[in-house]
Amino acid sequence: MYESLWVMIIHSVLLALAALTGFAYLTLMERKILARMQHRVGPNKAGPRGFLQPLADAVKLMFKEDIMPADADRWVYTLAPILATIPAVIIFAVIPLGKDFVFFGERVTLTFANIDIGLLYLLAVTSIGVYGITLAGWASNNKYSMLGGVRSAAQMISYELAFGLTVLVPVMLTAWHNPSGDGLGSLNLTTMVDAQAGTYLGFIPRWFIFTPTGWLAFIVFLIAATAEVTRAPFDLVEAEQELVGGYATEYSSMKFALFFMAEYMKLIAMSALAATFFLGGWRFPGLENIGGNWGALISFIVMLVKIIFFLFLSIWVRATFPRIRYDRLMDFGWKRLLPVSLATMAATAVFVVLVDQL
């Protein structure tokens, strides 16, 4: 059943605002946690306990002078940050964030686009982001920026292969857990979440992370997703010690902010995908059967807690591990992560077939 037009409009506006607000306060969360881990003070001037620091940063960037290099390709230079940001926003469209709820007589879903090819949509959208970064380096007419753009293309493509193979594991495990009992997998993320309902032995969640191959796929997914969003220790595309500032060297004002807005929004999206693929999404034993609007609220809170857990894990990794050398980054992606992801996918296929025959 489709939502009415006004509900779809409100739904999309709220989704965009949530993504933008989440990005802003993720930066504050990261700075606060890093400061605590490194025994520093952190943001504490703008607003109570620094709570308005993201707003202060936004105002500062909006009013900074927007400088464009004289020899830059004007149109591509302007288009690049847009190409980097839009995929980071629209990736949330197919992620199930909770149960449906009723609002003024209208049924509203917490999945904006519940499509059967949701996983293909995700892979297509995430692959577009590399164009924004690569074009930014090229359009700046700066050798260091160009090197940063080339690095980003090589890194993101190499880790996308492992990422793509890993997300096939939940697809195959859905065939094993499929509540319809037809033995078929699904590219629909809502179906994947539904396949993780219930428990083993009455207390172990039927999440894919607790399957024989799911835990390994989960680890590979986290590593590949970290490299995909160019987070430490895989942030070689913006290694200021080597490339001045990477692909964003010649950018300023809000164009500069858009690149890092895209990075943080993709980090939130990857955290949501990790929860969806391997930790049951919005489901939690004992809470998933609560009905009505209260059930929808609880399911959304469960999903939010899981997302925050993965965000904290990413910040913890950033505070712990140093940036690795670029040749070792590529070596790890092609010679280690890719074979492990391929073996995990093959083992999952064998496991699902054997269980189906038994």
ZIDA-V875840 format. One record per pair of residues at least 4 apart in sequence whose ideal C-beta (glycine too) atoms are under 8 Angstrom apart, sorted by sequence separation. I is the first residue (numbers start at 0). J is the second residue. D is the distance in Angstrom with one decimal. If there is no record, write none. Layout:
I:J:D
I:J:D
//
This chain:
2:6:4.2
3:7:7.1
4:8:6.4
5:9:6.4
6:10:5.9
7:11:6.3
8:12:6.4
9:13:6.1
10:14:6.3
11:15:6.4
12:16:6.3
13:17:6.0
14:18:6.5
15:19:6.4
16:20:5.9
17:21:5.8
18:22:6.5
19:23:6.7
20:24:6.5
21:25:6.0
22:26:7.1
23:27:7.2
24:28:6.2
25:29:6.2
26:30:6.4
27:31:6.2
28:32:6.2
29:33:6.0
30:34:6.2
31:35:6.5
32:36:6.3
33:37:5.9
35:39:7.9
45:49:5.9
46:50:4.3
47:51:7.9
51:55:6.0
52:56:6.3
53:57:6.4
54:58:6.4
55:59:6.3
56:60:6.3
57:61:6.3
58:62:6.5
59:63:6.5
67:71:5.6
72:76:5.6
73:77:6.5
74:78:6.1
75:79:6.2
77:81:7.4
78:82:6.0
79:83:6.5
80:84:6.1
81:85:6.1
82:86:7.5
83:87:7.2
84:88:6.6
85:89:6.2
86:90:6.2
90:94:7.4
101:105:7.0
113:117:7.6
116:120:5.9
117:121:6.5
118:122:6.6
119:123:6.2
120:124:6.2
121:125:6.1
122:126:6.4
123:127:7.1
124:128:7.9
127:131:7.7
128:132:7.0
129:133:5.9
130:134:5.8
131:135:6.3
132:136:6.9
133:137:6.5
134:138:5.6
135:139:6.5
140:144:8.0
141:145:6.5
142:146:6.5
143:147:6.6
144:148:6.4
145:149:6.4
146:150:6.3
147:151:6.4
148:152:6.6
149:153:6.5
150:154:6.0
151:155:5.8
152:156:6.1
153:157:6.3
154:158:6.4
155:159:5.9
156:160:7.3
157:161:7.9
158:162:6.0
159:163:5.9
160:164:6.6
161:165:6.1
162:166:6.6
163:167:7.3
166:170:7.1
167:171:6.4
168:172:6.2
169:173:6.2
170:174:7.6
171:175:7.4
172:176:6.2
173:177:5.6
177:181:6.3
179:183:7.7
187:191:7.0
188:192:6.6
189:193:6.3
190:194:6.3
191:195:7.1
192:196:7.9
198:202:5.9
199:203:4.1
205:209:7.3
209:213:6.6
210:214:7.4
212:216:6.0
213:217:6.1
214:218:6.8
215:219:6.5
216:220:6.0
217:221:6.6
218:222:6.6
219:223:6.0
220:224:5.9
221:225:6.4
222:226:6.7
223:227:6.0
224:228:6.6
226:230:7.8
229:233:6.2
230:234:6.0
234:238:6.7
238:242:5.5
239:243:6.3
244:248:4.0
250:254:4.8
251:255:5.3
252:256:7.3
253:257:6.3
254:258:7.8
255:259:7.4
256:260:5.8
257:261:6.4
258:262:6.7
259:263:6.4
260:264:6.2
261:265:6.1
262:266:6.5
263:267:6.7
264:268:6.4
265:269:6.1
266:270:6.5
267:271:6.5
268:272:6.4
269:273:6.4
270:274:6.7
271:275:6.2
272:276:5.9
273:277:6.1
274:278:4.7
279:283:6.9
282:286:8.0
283:287:6.0
289:293:6.1
290:294:4.8
291:295:7.4
292:296:6.3
293:297:6.3
294:298:6.2
295:299:6.5
296:300:6.5
297:301:6.4
298:302:6.5
299:303:6.2
300:304:6.4
301:305:6.7
302:306:6.4
303:307:6.3
304:308:6.5
305:309:6.8
306:310:6.3
307:311:6.3
308:312:6.5
309:313:6.5
310:314:6.6
311:315:6.2
312:316:6.5
313:317:6.6
314:318:6.5
315:319:6.1
316:320:5.8
323:327:5.1
324:328:6.9
325:329:6.7
326:330:6.1
327:331:6.1
328:332:6.6
329:333:6.1
330:334:5.3
331:335:5.1
332:336:5.3
333:337:5.6
334:338:7.1
335:339:6.4
336:340:6.2
337:341:6.3
338:342:6.2
339:343:6.2
340:344:6.4
341:345:6.5
342:346:6.1
343:347:6.3
344:348:6.6
345:349:6.6
346:350:6.2
347:351:6.3
348:352:6.4
349:353:6.2
350:354:6.3
351:355:6.2
352:356:6.5
353:357:6.4
2:7:5.0
34:39:4.1
43:48:6.1
44:49:6.4
45:50:7.7
46:51:2.9
71:76:4.5
101:106:5.7
102:107:5.0
108:113:6.5
112:117:7.6
136:141:7.8
139:144:4.0
177:182:6.8
185:190:3.9
198:203:5.7
199:204:7.7
204:209:6.7
208:213:5.1
209:214:7.3
225:230:4.9
229:234:5.1
237:242:7.4
239:244:5.4
243:248:4.8
250:255:4.1
273:278:7.0
274:279:7.6
275:280:4.4
282:287:4.4
289:294:3.8
323:328:5.5
330:335:7.4
331:336:6.0
332:337:6.6
33:39:7.7
34:40:6.1
35:41:7.1
43:49:4.4
45:51:4.4
46:52:6.9
67:73:6.9
100:106:7.6
101:107:7.3
114:120:6.5
139:145:7.4
177:183:6.2
185:191:6.5
198:204:5.8
199:205:6.0
203:209:6.0
207:213:4.0
208:214:5.4
229:235:7.6
235:241:8.0
239:245:7.2
242:248:7.3
274:280:5.9
281:287:7.7
288:294:7.8
34:41:2.9
42:49:3.5
45:52:4.5
99:106:5.5
100:107:5.7
137:144:7.9
177:184:7.3
198:205:6.0
206:213:7.7
226:233:4.0
229:236:5.1
237:244:6.5
238:245:6.4
2:10:6.8
33:41:7.4
34:42:7.8
41:49:6.8
44:52:7.6
46:54:7.6
68:76:7.7
99:107:6.6
112:120:7.9
136:144:4.4
137:145:6.0
174:182:5.7
177:185:7.1
197:205:4.8
225:233:5.7
229:237:6.8
237:245:3.7
247:255:5.8
250:258:6.9
289:297:5.7
323:331:7.6
45:54:7.2
46:55:7.9
67:76:6.3
99:108:5.0
100:109:7.5
135:144:7.0
136:145:4.8
174:183:5.6
185:194:7.7
195:204:7.2
196:205:6.6
207:216:7.7
208:217:4.9
236:245:5.1
237:246:7.0
31:41:5.0
42:52:4.1
45:55:4.1
99:109:6.9
136:146:7.3
174:184:3.9
195:205:5.4
199:209:7.1
207:217:7.6
236:246:6.2
237:247:6.5
30:41:5.4
31:42:6.9
98:109:6.7
136:147:5.1
137:148:5.8
173:184:4.7
174:185:7.9
195:206:5.1
247:258:5.2
286:297:5.4
287:298:7.0
30:42:5.4
97:109:4.0
136:148:2.2
172:184:7.8
173:185:5.1
195:207:6.2
246:258:7.6
286:298:7.4
96:109:4.2
135:148:6.3
136:149:6.9
171:184:5.5
177:190:7.4
95:109:6.5
96:110:6.9
134:148:7.3
170:184:4.4
27:42:6.4
95:110:4.2
132:147:7.8
133:148:4.4
136:151:7.4
170:185:6.8
178:193:5.7
286:301:6.3
94:110:7.1
132:148:5.9
133:149:7.3
170:186:6.4
178:194:6.4
282:298:7.4
93:110:7.0
173:190:6.2
177:194:5.6
281:298:4.0
31:49:7.3
93:111:7.5
95:113:7.4
133:151:6.2
173:191:5.2
176:194:3.8
178:196:7.0
281:299:6.7
283:301:4.7
92:111:4.6
93:112:5.3
132:151:4.4
133:152:4.8
176:195:6.5
282:301:7.3
91:111:7.2
92:112:4.5
93:113:7.5
132:152:7.6
281:301:5.3
93:114:6.2
170:191:7.6
173:194:4.5
281:302:4.1
27:49:6.8
30:52:7.5
129:151:6.4
169:191:5.4
172:194:7.3
280:302:6.4
27:50:7.4
129:152:5.6
132:155:7.8
93:117:3.9
27:52:5.5
27:53:5.3
129:155:4.6
26:53:5.9
93:120:5.5
128:155:7.4
129:156:6.9
278:305:5.6
92:120:7.7
93:121:6.4
274:302:6.4
24:53:5.8
176:205:6.4
23:53:3.7
26:56:7.3
23:54:7.5
90:121:6.4
176:207:7.9
271:302:7.3
274:305:3.9
230:262:7.4
274:306:6.1
23:56:7.9
126:159:6.4
229:262:6.4
23:57:6.9
90:124:5.1
125:159:7.2
228:262:5.8
89:124:6.0
90:125:6.7
172:207:4.9
175:210:7.9
270:305:7.7
271:306:5.3
274:309:6.7
230:266:6.4
270:306:4.6
273:309:5.3
125:162:7.8
228:265:4.5
270:307:7.9
86:124:4.7
169:207:5.4
172:210:5.8
227:265:7.5
228:266:5.1
270:308:7.9
86:125:6.7
168:207:7.3
267:306:6.6
270:309:3.6
269:309:7.6
270:310:5.3
86:127:4.5
87:128:6.7
122:163:5.9
172:213:6.2
228:269:5.9
85:127:7.9
86:128:4.8
227:269:7.0
267:310:6.9
270:313:7.3
122:166:7.5
168:212:6.4
169:213:7.7
225:269:8.0
266:310:6.8
82:127:6.8
83:128:5.8
86:131:7.9
121:166:7.7
168:213:6.5
224:269:4.2
82:128:7.6
84:131:7.4
169:216:7.6
266:313:6.2
82:130:5.3
83:131:3.0
118:166:6.3
168:216:3.9
224:272:7.3
82:131:3.5
83:132:5.9
224:273:6.8
81:131:7.3
80:131:6.5
165:216:5.1
79:131:5.0
82:134:6.6
83:135:7.3
118:170:6.6
221:273:6.4
79:132:7.5
220:273:6.3
165:219:4.9
166:220:7.0
79:134:4.3
80:135:6.8
165:220:4.5
78:134:6.9
79:135:3.8
217:273:7.3
220:276:6.8
220:277:7.0
161:219:6.2
162:220:7.0
165:223:6.2
75:134:5.4
76:135:7.4
79:138:5.9
217:276:7.8
217:277:4.5
161:222:7.8
162:223:4.0
216:277:7.3
75:137:7.2
76:138:4.1
161:223:4.4
162:224:6.5
75:138:3.9
76:139:6.6
159:223:7.7
213:277:6.1
72:137:7.7
158:223:4.9
162:227:5.7
72:138:4.3
71:138:5.6
119:186:5.9
121:188:8.0
71:139:5.6
72:140:7.3
118:186:4.1
158:226:3.9
159:227:6.5
18:87:7.8
71:140:5.2
117:186:6.0
118:187:7.8
158:227:5.5
207:276:6.6
208:277:4.3
18:88:5.4
70:140:4.5
115:185:7.4
116:186:5.2
117:187:5.3
118:188:6.9
207:277:4.9
208:278:6.0
68:139:6.1
115:186:6.3
116:187:7.8
117:188:4.5
155:226:7.6
206:277:6.3
68:140:5.8
115:187:5.0
117:189:7.7
154:226:6.4
155:227:6.2
206:278:5.3
207:279:8.0
15:88:6.2
18:91:5.8
68:141:7.0
114:187:7.0
206:279:4.4
113:187:7.0
155:229:7.5
205:279:7.5
154:229:7.1
158:233:7.7
204:279:5.8
113:189:5.3
14:91:5.9
14:92:7.4
110:188:7.5
151:229:6.8
204:282:7.7
110:189:5.8
154:233:7.0
204:283:7.4
204:284:5.3
154:235:6.3
154:236:6.3
202:284:7.3
192:275:6.1
196:279:7.7
230:313:5.9
191:275:6.6
195:279:4.1
232:316:7.2
238:322:6.4
150:235:5.7
151:236:3.8
191:276:6.7
195:280:7.0
231:316:6.8
232:317:7.7
150:236:5.0
196:282:5.8
198:284:5.1
230:316:7.6
231:317:4.1
188:275:5.6
192:279:6.6
195:282:5.9
197:284:7.8
230:317:6.6
235:322:6.8
148:236:7.8
192:280:3.6
221:309:7.9
225:313:6.7
232:320:4.3
234:322:6.3
235:323:7.8
147:236:5.4
191:280:7.5
192:281:6.7
231:320:6.8
232:321:6.2
233:322:7.9
147:237:6.6
192:282:6.2
232:322:5.1
233:323:7.4
235:325:5.1
196:287:6.4
221:312:7.7
225:316:7.0
231:322:6.1
232:323:5.2
150:242:7.7
188:280:7.7
95:188:5.7
235:328:5.8
94:188:6.3
95:189:4.9
151:245:7.6
93:188:5.7
147:242:4.9
150:245:7.4
151:246:6.1
233:328:6.2
6:102:7.7
146:242:5.8
10:107:6.6
14:111:5.8
95:192:5.4
147:244:7.6
148:245:8.0
144:242:7.9
147:245:3.2
148:246:4.6
6:105:5.1
143:242:5.0
146:245:7.9
147:246:3.9
11:111:6.7
143:243:4.8
144:244:7.9
147:247:7.6
6:107:5.9
10:111:5.9
143:244:7.7
144:245:7.1
147:248:7.2
3:105:6.2
125:227:6.7
143:245:7.6
144:246:5.4
226:328:7.6
2:105:7.0
144:247:7.6
2:106:7.4
132:236:6.6
144:248:4.8
2:107:6.7
143:248:5.6
144:249:5.7
0:106:6.9
2:108:7.0
166:272:7.9
226:332:6.8
139:246:7.6
141:248:5.8
169:276:4.4
141:249:5.3
168:276:8.0
169:277:6.9
136:245:7.6
139:248:6.7
140:249:7.9
136:246:4.0
139:249:3.9
166:276:6.4
135:246:4.6
139:250:7.5
135:247:6.6
133:246:7.5
223:336:6.4
132:246:5.1
222:336:6.3
135:250:6.9
219:336:6.3
223:340:7.3
219:339:5.9
219:340:5.0
135:258:7.1
215:339:7.4
216:340:7.6
219:343:6.4
132:258:7.3
131:258:7.6
216:343:5.0
215:343:5.1
216:344:7.8
131:261:7.2
212:343:5.5
216:347:7.1
128:261:6.7
212:346:5.0
213:347:7.8
211:346:7.8
212:347:4.4
128:265:6.9
212:350:6.0
211:350:5.8
125:265:7.6
210:350:7.8
121:272:7.1
80:250:7.1
161:332:6.7
109:281:7.7
157:329:6.1
160:332:8.0
76:249:7.9
84:257:4.8
87:260:7.4
164:337:7.5
171:344:7.7
182:355:5.7
80:254:4.8
83:257:6.5
84:258:7.8
87:261:4.2
94:268:7.0
154:328:6.5
158:332:5.2
80:255:7.9
83:258:5.5
86:261:7.6
87:262:7.8
90:265:7.1
96:271:7.4
150:325:6.7
154:329:7.3
157:332:4.0
161:336:4.4
165:340:5.0
168:343:6.2
172:347:6.6
175:350:7.9
81:257:7.2
84:260:5.9
88:264:6.3
153:329:6.7
157:333:5.7
161:337:5.1
164:340:4.1
168:344:6.0
171:347:5.0
175:351:5.0
77:254:7.3
80:257:3.7
84:261:4.5
87:264:4.0
91:268:6.0
94:271:4.9
160:337:5.6
164:341:5.7
167:344:5.3
171:348:5.8
174:351:5.6
71:249:6.8
80:258:5.7
83:261:4.4
87:265:4.6
90:268:4.5
94:272:6.7
154:332:7.4
158:336:7.1
161:339:7.7
165:343:6.9
86:265:7.9
161:340:4.2
164:343:7.6
165:344:7.4
168:347:4.8
172:351:6.9
175:354:5.8
84:264:7.6
91:271:7.3
95:275:6.7
157:337:7.7
160:340:7.7
164:344:5.0
167:347:7.8
171:351:5.1
175:355:7.2
68:249:5.1
80:261:7.8
87:268:6.7
94:275:6.1
174:355:7.6
67:249:7.9
98:281:7.0
97:281:4.6
66:251:5.0
95:280:5.7
96:281:6.5
65:251:6.0
66:252:7.7
95:281:6.5
109:295:6.9
64:251:6.8
65:252:4.0
63:251:6.1
64:252:6.6
65:253:7.2
63:252:4.5
65:254:6.6
109:298:7.6
109:299:6.3
61:252:7.4
100:291:7.9
101:292:6.4
60:252:5.9
61:253:6.0
100:292:4.7
60:253:5.5
60:255:7.1
100:295:3.6
60:256:4.6
98:294:5.5
99:295:6.5
100:296:7.5
98:295:4.3
97:295:5.5
57:256:7.6
97:296:7.8
98:298:4.6
97:298:3.8
98:299:8.0
97:299:3.7
96:299:5.9
97:301:7.8
97:302:5.8
96:302:5.3
26:263:6.3
22:260:5.4
25:263:5.1
19:260:7.6
22:263:4.4
25:266:7.1
22:264:4.8
25:267:6.4
21:264:7.3
19:264:7.9
22:267:6.9
18:264:5.4
21:267:5.4
18:267:7.2
32:311:6.9
36:315:7.6
33:314:6.5
37:318:6.7
28:310:6.9
32:314:4.9
36:318:4.5
32:315:7.7
33:317:7.1
25:310:6.3
29:314:5.1
33:318:5.5
28:314:7.3
32:318:7.5
29:317:7.6
//
